[in-house]
């Protein structure tokens, strides 16, 4: 989820984020989703994908190795 342009105070409402694994979308960033920084880029994963890959996440593997 990236905010583009100017002052963040000008942003209205929650942004839409997409799961980088399955493509599921949500408004804002749900508390049940996982955020990972890989190669300096934030990647978001839905709760289902996070649960399916929890061991790889805890092992700090990049998502391309899941």
Secondary structure as GFF3:
##gff-version 3
##sequence-region A 1 66
A	DSSP	three_ten_helix	8	10	.	.	.	ID=ss1
A	DSSP	beta_strand	16	18	.	.	.	ID=ss2
A	DSSP	beta_strand	25	27	.	.	.	ID=ss3
A	DSSP	beta_strand	34	38	.	.	.	ID=ss4
A	DSSP	beta_strand	41	45	.	.	.	ID=ss5
A	DSSP	alpha_helix	47	52	.	.	.	ID=ss6
A	DSSP	alpha_helix	54	58	.	.	.	ID=ss7
A	DSSP	three_ten_helix	63	65	.	.	.	ID=ss8
###
